[in-house]
């Protein structure tokens, strides 16, 4: 373990130290160049593809009859709020066997497991590493469509998720989709004195509150957008039987809350994995500084995400949401809606031949069979890769639920990185064997 930790500290630290924040366009070219450098150091032919947003890294090499396409991303979420980090977000720090840094778990650490496992692999490997996953992969999808032949593979392997619990190898067979909107409400043409104009001027903050209250039912937790649930595919009981036993008390403890709000009539796991959601992710408007300022703002806004499940379509949901917002917007305000990004939900067969081989590899390394799970998050390109390449997809998450993804003090347990690397190597061996063909 110590030798592995030293290798992780030297190689992975270089990747994680780069502040590749796609939402801010920071250090993306440097991140792509570093990934390509590491891939070339492993003996693969690597190239940077321009013209699709941040550089797309593509590399290939290896031997054997089977070809795998490995997908990861080198971009990360913004590190804010910085004051809550125990160590600087882009200064990788190892404490008690865990690597702390932005991107440690999402997704540079998991990319690193694929890099470590690549050396001497008995199969052909193709790496596809992008720099826009955290903003919805808007340019990668055209790249995939334009490069189907180059990306062609027998199967796709993705590591950008989490195990359901420590020491519990997990195979993910479903992802929720995403529809992300920015909503702005405009009132008067300028900010106004609340004494001089209060009582006659429109207040966008107040109207924003009214809109928010009309989006979800307070008692049932159901989204009130007409037709929102129309295409939601029910989960068969035999599929639920695959899921681990839910521990809602443990989840309450982890979140530090007394209740788990959500859609009435469904368990916490169903609400996390197989039901759509609607959540405001940010609101703004008016004076935010110290002390008081008696102002009626000219505008207010919010960012709104909706996680989607099969068979919901992001574009259709966006259209329904915008139409409903315009319908319930009070008079006297102008409403602007921007569609920031989205992604389709994904579902695959948990017992396909590649998933069975990965399950065997995980059991050999961890000493216990994996559990099967859906995941509440979104990886926009996964559904596109499955459709464009007509190839099965294996989702292997190496993080943990408490890795603080998108939050301060993100971390990755290095034991999971070590075992994940060993499992991926074993997976390659099983694929290359005659019985794996």
Secondary structure by P-SEA (a helix, b strand, c coil): caaaaaaaacaaaaaaacccccccccaaaaaaaaaaaaaaaaccbbbbbcccccbbbbbbcccccbbbbbbbbccccccccccccccccccccccccccccccccccaaaaaaaaaacccccbbbbbbbbccccccaaaaaaaaaaccccccccbbbbcccccccccbbbbbcbbbbbbbbbbbbbcccccccccccccccccaaaaaaaaaaacccccccccccccccccbbbbcaaaaaacccccaaaaaaaacccccccccccccccccccccccccccccccccccccccccccbbbbbbbbbbcccccaaaaaaaaaaaaaaaccccbbbbbbbccbbbbbbcccccaaaaaaaaaaaaaacbbbbbbbbcccccaaaaaaaaacbbbbbbbccccccccccccccccaaaaaaaaaaaaaaaaaaaccccc
